[in-house]
Amino acid sequence: MAVKRITSNIKAIDLDKAKTFYTDFLGLDLVMDHGWIKTFASLEITHPQINIASDDGNTTDVPDFSIEVDNVVQLYETARKFGFEIIYGLTKEEWGVERFYVKDPFGKVVNILQHVES
């Protein structure tokens, strides 16, 4: 047996609110739309992964999920321009990531991160 895919499911009433955050902001493609469910994806994701954490490694709560990007500073500025709620500012962490936390339109806390040279 092999795990082929892992997905996050977010309950929402107004699915159209997802486009601004997941497509316009993060650049994900809408790959499936049945009306009652929309799936956004990136063909760059290659490894299924689940993180289980007792804390976030710093001073904030554990985020609902994490998204690794190649342009965290640019996305931080874009999140501010969109007026998204940033709950943990752009920070270089001692374990080799630069990240920030932002709330999506459904109240989920998303850890946006990029691995960086220390």
C-alpha positions as protocol buffer text, in pm:
chain_id: "A"
residue {
  index: 1
  type: MET
  ca { x: 0 y: 0 z: 0 }
}
residue {
  index: 2
  type: ALA
  ca { x: 122 y: 352 z: -81 }
}
residue {
  index: 3
  type: VAL
  ca { x: -22 y: 689 z: 11 }
}
residue {
  index: 4
  type: LYS
  ca { x: -72 y: 875 z: -316 }
}
residue {
  index: 5
  type: ARG
  ca { x: -215 y: 1206 z: -199 }
}
residue {
  index: 6
  type: ILE
  ca { x: -300 y: 1401 z: 113 }
}
residue {
  index: 7
  type: THR
  ca { x: -556 y: 1680 z: 102 }
}
residue {
  index: 8
  type: SER
  ca { x: -686 y: 1937 z: 348 }
}
residue {
  index: 9
  type: ASN
  ca { x: -1061 y: 1981 z: 373 }
}
residue {
  index: 10
  type: ILE
  ca { x: -1191 y: 2319 z: 487 }
}
residue {
  index: 11
  type: LYS
  ca { x: -1563 y: 2360 z: 557 }
}
residue {
  index: 12
  type: ALA
  ca { x: -1702 y: 2678 z: 403 }
}
residue {
  index: 13
  type: ILE
  ca { x: -2041 y: 2820 z: 308 }
}
residue {
  index: 14
  type: ASP
  ca { x: -1923 y: 3066 z: 40 }
}
residue {
  index: 15
  type: LEU
  ca { x: -1673 y: 2871 z: -170 }
}
residue {
  index: 16
  type: ASP
  ca { x: -1613 y: 3167 z: -401 }
}
residue {
  index: 17
  type: LYS
  ca { x: -1415 y: 3341 z: -124 }
}
residue {
  index: 18
  type: ALA
  ca { x: -1143 y: 3081 z: -175 }
}
residue {
  index: 19
  type: LYS
  ca { x: -1038 y: 3217 z: -516 }
}
residue {
  index: 20
  type: THR
  ca { x: -884 y: 3540 z: -387 }
}
residue {
  index: 21
  type: PHE
  ca { x: -674 y: 3363 z: -125 }
}
residue {
  index: 22
  type: TYR
  ca { x: -582 y: 3035 z: -291 }
}
residue {
  index: 23
  type: THR
  ca { x: -557 y: 3146 z: -658 }
}
residue {
  index: 24
  type: ASP
  ca { x: -497 y: 3521 z: -666 }
}
residue {
  index: 25
  type: PHE
  ca { x: -269 y: 3527 z: -359 }
}
residue {
  index: 26
  type: LEU
  ca { x: -101 y: 3183 z: -356 }
}
residue {
  index: 27
  type: GLY
  ca { x: -116 y: 3109 z: -728 }
}
residue {
  index: 28
  type: LEU
  ca { x: -283 y: 2770 z: -699 }
}
residue {
  index: 29
  type: ASP
  ca { x: -490 y: 2643 z: -990 }
}
residue {
  index: 30
  type: LEU
  ca { x: -857 y: 2550 z: -957 }
}
residue {
  index: 31
  type: VAL
  ca { x: -832 y: 2188 z: -1072 }
}
residue {
  index: 32
  type: MET
  ca { x: -1181 y: 2066 z: -978 }
}
residue {
  index: 33
  type: ASP
  ca { x: -1513 y: 2243 z: -923 }
}
residue {
  index: 34
  type: HIS
  ca { x: -1831 y: 2046 z: -852 }
}
residue {
  index: 35
  type: GLY
  ca { x: -2011 y: 2345 z: -703 }
}
residue {
  index: 36
  type: TRP
  ca { x: -2012 y: 2199 z: -353 }
}
residue {
  index: 37
  type: ILE
  ca { x: -1633 y: 2140 z: -349 }
}
residue {
  index: 38
  type: LYS
  ca { x: -1347 y: 2327 z: -516 }
}
residue {
  index: 39
  type: THR
  ca { x: -997 y: 2184 z: -529 }
}
residue {
  index: 40
  type: PHE
  ca { x: -694 y: 2411 z: -564 }
}
residue {
  index: 41
  type: ALA
  ca { x: -359 y: 2252 z: -643 }
}
residue {
  index: 42
  type: SER
  ca { x: -1 y: 2304 z: -750 }
}
residue {
  index: 43
  type: LEU
  ca { x: 180 y: 2061 z: -974 }
}
residue {
  index: 44
  type: GLU
  ca { x: 500 y: 2147 z: -782 }
}
residue {
  index: 45
  type: ILE
  ca { x: 397 y: 1948 z: -473 }
}
residue {
  index: 46
  type: THR
  ca { x: 570 y: 1614 z: -480 }
}
residue {
  index: 47
  type: HIS
  ca { x: 561 y: 1450 z: -136 }
}
residue {
  index: 48
  type: PRO
  ca { x: 259 y: 1375 z: 82 }
}
residue {
  index: 49
  type: GLN
  ca { x: 321 y: 1506 z: 432 }
}
residue {
  index: 50
  type: ILE
  ca { x: 137 y: 1544 z: 762 }
}
residue {
  index: 51
  type: ASN
  ca { x: 285 y: 1742 z: 1050 }
}
residue {
  index: 52
  type: ILE
  ca { x: 192 y: 1650 z: 1407 }
}
residue {
  index: 53
  type: ALA
  ca { x: 306 y: 1914 z: 1658 }
}
residue {
  index: 54
  type: SER
  ca { x: 279 y: 1994 z: 2028 }
}
residue {
  index: 55
  type: ASP
  ca { x: 368 y: 2359 z: 1959 }
}
residue {
  index: 56
  type: ASP
  ca { x: 498 y: 2569 z: 1672 }
}
residue {
  index: 57
  type: GLY
  ca { x: 861 y: 2589 z: 1784 }
}
residue {
  index: 58
  type: ASN
  ca { x: 820 y: 2953 z: 1884 }
}
residue {
  index: 59
  type: THR
  ca { x: 561 y: 3166 z: 2061 }
}
residue {
  index: 60
  type: THR
  ca { x: 245 y: 3105 z: 1859 }
}
residue {
  index: 61
  type: ASP
  ca { x: -16 y: 2830 z: 1835 }
}
residue {
  index: 62
  type: VAL
  ca { x: 24 y: 2545 z: 1587 }
}
residue {
  index: 63
  type: PRO
  ca { x: -112 y: 2658 z: 1247 }
}
residue {
  index: 64
  type: ASP
  ca { x: -387 y: 2464 z: 1073 }
}
residue {
  index: 65
  type: PHE
  ca { x: -152 y: 2386 z: 784 }
}
residue {
  index: 66
  type: SER
  ca { x: 170 y: 2502 z: 617 }
}
residue {
  index: 67
  type: ILE
  ca { x: 248 y: 2599 z: 260 }
}
residue {
  index: 68
  type: GLU
  ca { x: 609 y: 2614 z: 143 }
}
residue {
  index: 69
  type: VAL
  ca { x: 679 y: 2875 z: -125 }
}
residue {
  index: 70
  type: ASP
  ca { x: 980 y: 3011 z: -313 }
}
residue {
  index: 71
  type: ASN
  ca { x: 903 y: 3378 z: -246 }
}
residue {
  index: 72
  type: VAL
  ca { x: 793 y: 3430 z: 115 }
}
residue {
  index: 73
  type: VAL
  ca { x: 894 y: 3798 z: 135 }
}
residue {
  index: 74
  type: GLN
  ca { x: 697 y: 3882 z: -178 }
}
residue {
  index: 75
  type: LEU
  ca { x: 393 y: 3688 z: -53 }
}
residue {
  index: 76
  type: TYR
  ca { x: 412 y: 3865 z: 283 }
}
residue {
  index: 77
  type: GLU
  ca { x: 391 y: 4201 z: 106 }
}
residue {
  index: 78
  type: THR
  ca { x: 109 y: 4073 z: -116 }
}
residue {
  index: 79
  type: ALA
  ca { x: -85 y: 3948 z: 188 }
}
residue {
  index: 80
  type: ARG
  ca { x: -58 y: 4294 z: 341 }
}
residue {
  index: 81
  type: LYS
  ca { x: -181 y: 4456 z: 15 }
}
residue {
  index: 82
  type: PHE
  ca { x: -480 y: 4219 z: 6 }
}
residue {
  index: 83
  type: GLY
  ca { x: -555 y: 4315 z: 367 }
}
residue {
  index: 84
  type: PHE
  ca { x: -537 y: 3956 z: 493 }
}
residue {
  index: 85
  type: GLU
  ca { x: -504 y: 3918 z: 870 }
}
residue {
  index: 86
  type: ILE
  ca { x: -139 y: 3844 z: 950 }
}
residue {
  index: 87
  type: ILE
  ca { x: -117 y: 3694 z: 1296 }
}
residue {
  index: 88
  type: TYR
  ca { x: 259 y: 3624 z: 1303 }
}
residue {
  index: 89
  type: GLY
  ca { x: 483 y: 3864 z: 1114 }
}
residue {
  index: 90
  type: LEU
  ca { x: 759 y: 3772 z: 874 }
}
residue {
  index: 91
  type: THR
  ca { x: 1030 y: 3604 z: 1085 }
}
residue {
  index: 92
  type: LYS
  ca { x: 1355 y: 3418 z: 1017 }
}
residue {
  index: 93
  type: GLU
  ca { x: 1348 y: 3121 z: 1251 }
}
residue {
  index: 94
  type: GLU
  ca { x: 1659 y: 2959 z: 1396 }
}
residue {
  index: 95
  type: TRP
  ca { x: 1575 y: 2624 z: 1233 }
}
residue {
  index: 96
  type: GLY
  ca { x: 1622 y: 2758 z: 879 }
}
residue {
  index: 97
  type: VAL
  ca { x: 1288 y: 2891 z: 761 }
}
residue {
  index: 98
  type: GLU
  ca { x: 1148 y: 3236 z: 702 }
}
residue {
  index: 99
  type: ARG
  ca { x: 774 y: 3244 z: 759 }
}
residue {
  index: 100
  type: PHE
  ca { x: 458 y: 3427 z: 854 }
}
residue {
  index: 101
  type: TYR
  ca { x: 108 y: 3322 z: 960 }
}
residue {
  index: 102
  type: VAL
  ca { x: -198 y: 3451 z: 778 }
}
residue {
  index: 103
  type: LYS
  ca { x: -568 y: 3371 z: 815 }
}
residue {
  index: 104
  type: ASP
  ca { x: -753 y: 3247 z: 510 }
}
residue {
  index: 105
  type: PRO
  ca { x: -1112 y: 3364 z: 441 }
}
residue {
  index: 106
  type: PHE
  ca { x: -1246 y: 3074 z: 651 }
}
residue {
  index: 107
  type: GLY
  ca { x: -1042 y: 3152 z: 964 }
}
residue {
  index: 108
  type: LYS
  ca { x: -777 y: 2885 z: 910 }
}
residue {
  index: 109
  type: VAL
  ca { x: -424 y: 2980 z: 1018 }
}
residue {
  index: 110
  type: VAL
  ca { x: -182 y: 2919 z: 732 }
}
residue {
  index: 111
  type: ASN
  ca { x: 194 y: 2905 z: 789 }
}
residue {
  index: 112
  type: ILE
  ca { x: 356 y: 3045 z: 473 }
}
residue {
  index: 113
  type: LEU
  ca { x: 724 y: 2947 z: 473 }
}
residue {
  index: 114
  type: GLN
  ca { x: 1043 y: 2930 z: 273 }
}
residue {
  index: 115
  type: HIS
  ca { x: 1357 y: 2738 z: 360 }
}
residue {
  index: 116
  type: VAL
  ca { x: 1650 y: 2982 z: 379 }
}
residue {
  index: 117
  type: GLU
  ca { x: 2024 y: 2970 z: 432 }
}
residue {
  index: 118
  type: SER
  ca { x: 2110 y: 3057 z: 792 }
}
